[in-house]
Amino acid sequence: MSTFLLSIMVCILSFMNQNDPVGTRPQPSPNFGLKPTASKISCSDLANAKELPPPGPACEKELFARRGKPYKFPARDGIAFGVSSEPDKPSTLHLWVENQTEETVNLHTCCGQTLYEHIDIYASDGHRILSKVDQDEEKARLQGKEFILACTCSGMSSILPHTTQLIDSDDILVWYALAPGRYSISERYPPGPYNLGLNAGHPGAGLEITLP
């Protein structure tokens, strides 16, 4: 290609770029290059538990050793729930919440029940297992009755910005009849005390546990 023709093409391309409509080019993000703020672990355990070390790495290590490291579910509007199992007792599950926002979040909790509102349990063959509450709800509906689940004790958890905190715990064998074997603990979404339409299917990603 001659130098003359090459010069004409460069001029045409330059003219086209100068006449692009405003807004058609990709605009740089104001957060370009910035990393999300990492959440810290709240140095708080269950009521009546042995005192933890002062806030910091030692406290986090001790808390995870007691309660297990949480498997985090996807965040929605800056809030992510997660679940862990105790290393020495896998049937004891703990519900955690991560606040990724800039504001303190206050969550109402109902002892044990809040955990079950956020989890579904699947057997190793991929089928969801109904809890005892799910079964009672199903039976009541078949009989045309209203099912009401009462809260025996409640509280309020305040989760600071960019903080992950333990908020509820229970032994799943209280609410589920589970034989020894492998299970997957997945997120129940939307959360609720019962959810009847999903008694068979494939589990989503979740925490794997083995009951002896």
Secondary structure, DSSP 4 states (H G I P E B T S, - for coil): --HHHHHHHHHHHHHHHHTPPTT-SPPPPTTTTPPPPPPEEP----TTPPPPPSTTHHHHHHHHHHH-PPEEPPPBTTEEEEEEEETTEEEEEEEEEEE-SSS-EEEEEETTHHHHHTEEEEETTS-EE--HHHHHHHHHHHTT-------S-EEEEEE-TTEEEEEEEEEGGGT----SEEEEEEE-SS--S--GGGSSS---S-EEEEE-
